[in-house]
Amino acid sequence: MSARQTIRAFLAGQREAQARFLAELVKIPSDNPPGDCRPHAEAAARLLEALGFAVERHPAPEALVRANGMFSCVNLVVRERFGEGGPTIACNAHGDVVPPGLGWTTDPYGAETRDGRMYGRGVAVSKSDFATYAFALMALKQSGARLKGAIELHFTYDEEAGGAIGPKWLLEQGISRPDYAISAGFSYGVTTAHNGCLHLEVQVFGKSGHAAEPQKGHDALEAAALILNDLYAYRKALTALESKIPGIGYPTLVVGLIKGGINTNVVPDHVVFRLDRRIIPDEVPGAAERFLNALIKESVRKMDGIRVEVRRILFADPFVPVPGQERLVDAISRNANAVFGVEVKPHGVPLYTDARHYSEAGIPTVLYGAGPRTLEEANGHRADENLLLDDLYKATEVVALSYMDLLDAREGGRR
């Protein structure tokens, strides 16, 4: 058999093992928050070692972990070299997940399979791509192809907290210096751009007073309401800023958390809320933060006794193309078109991911992995998150064949 046929045959024989591997990852909670992900990392390392991989464990420093709002974070790295020279391709997926929430019809940690779908928190985002990348690498090792270069697997645990102690830390510490990167994604499109994200915490301070004499206090909730009215008007205006990149859409703004007040019969002296502002690649990222700061403070400028503090919680730059990205797009799109039998095109998505850390380091990066056309189809971050196992198997074949093309010694990785 040819190397490509060997890859296909090997993966066809590994489907049950691959599904079991993914199920074991889903069964171990790794919710972030609270962000105590060391147990999942240790279990994943043992599963990878059982597949024959040498697994490096790189725990982030405890102080840095705490500063990023987590309890533990261990990054896993697997390296496989195929001949001297050639590029190093890093494949990154994250094992931390959002908490399950309500509304599940099955155990979110049960990894139940029915009608060809596996259900569980993280099964699509993105524990699935632990399985995609690992089994694709196993297939490449079995292929017998003459290759030059290396594949690395970066399995990290802080994507839900921003990625600063996962991929970014691995790159900053020199633990990895890849030439290209593939980050967790979905099967029917190659993601070449995505939004950035800004999280702000807004604290509104007033003065408490008796509800019978509210004029003697300074109502922080009234002031917060003025700010919120201006923010929601601004949100409507953002719909006019349509991105030129297909799939991105326009910037969004959501106030996701709010709390404050002392009691029903007391004028509120303190209200705090947090907002999420998504930044499209077409924008100047810093401009969004400056505008919001000015808008928030202007909203209450004329209210006596009110003070406002705005604090940045998170800032993620948009993921934009880096020269050389087209090489990844070409290899993955060509193989995905053949395996899935549909045209798999480059596009953008309105999310933000760890892919930006590789791109910001000057590394050509795309997102590709196992899953449907949209996050909504997979119920990502919602109840009954699921993955069609056939998408997992096909995406793994696509990634394995793309590995081979990119490391092809006969053609310098090009076709």
Secondary structure, 3 states (H helix, E strand, C coil): CCHHHHHHHHHHHCHHHHHHHHHHHHHCCCECCCCECHHHHHHHHHHHHHCCCCEEEEECCHHHHHHCCCCECEEEEEEEECCCCCCEEEEEEECCECCCCCCCCCCCCCCEEECCEEECCCCCCCCHHHHHHHHHHHHHHHCCCCECCEEEEEEECCHHHCCCCCHHHHHHCCCCCCCEEEECCCCCEEEEEECEEEEEEEEEECECCECCCHHHCECHHHHHHHHHHHHHHHHHHHCCCCCCCCCCCCCEEEEEEEEECCCCCECCCEEEEEEEEEECCCCCHHHHHHHHHHHHHHHCCCCCCCEEEEEEEEEECCECCCCCHHHHHHHHHHHHHHHHCCCCEEEEECCCCCHHHHHHCCCCEEECCCCCCCCCCCCCCCCCCEEEHHHHHHHHHHHHHHHHHHCECCCCCCC
